[in-house]
Amino acid sequence: QVQLVESGGGSVQAGGSLRLSCAPSGYSDSSYWMGWFRQAPGKERGGVAFIGIGGRTRYAESVKGRFTISKDNAKNTLYLQMNSLKPEDTAMYYCAIAPAPLSWGFVLDSRYYKYWGQGTQVTVSS
């Protein structure tokens, strides 16, 4: 059974930083894309940041230059460093894995991600 456990969420003031972590278990295949989605109340779930084989990354336009995704292969842990946080970054953040190749245009599409974590809340106050 595949489990993705997120941690690192919390409350922070605007301009602050948080680092999210995601540790997959029960998953031994080479994931093609791993990353983070977020969903705010009343809004659709949207892609935030993703990392593929070889370290290729893709970011949503709204977080470029502020968020950095990375993966520690030795620890099998995914990270999302979030800097210069804004109130509009407030959401539940979900870690996800797409265990199949994705065309570049589909990387941010949640329909192609098979494994999901339970989410970790990020709240940014103004």
Buried (B, 14 or more C-beta within 10 A) or exposed (E): EBEBBBBBBEEBEEEBEBBBBBBBEEBEEEBBBBBBBBBBEEEEBBBBBBBBEEEEBBBBEEBEEBBBBBBEEEEEBBBBBBBEBBEEBBBBBBBBBBBEEBEEEBBBBBEBBEBBBEBBEBBBEE
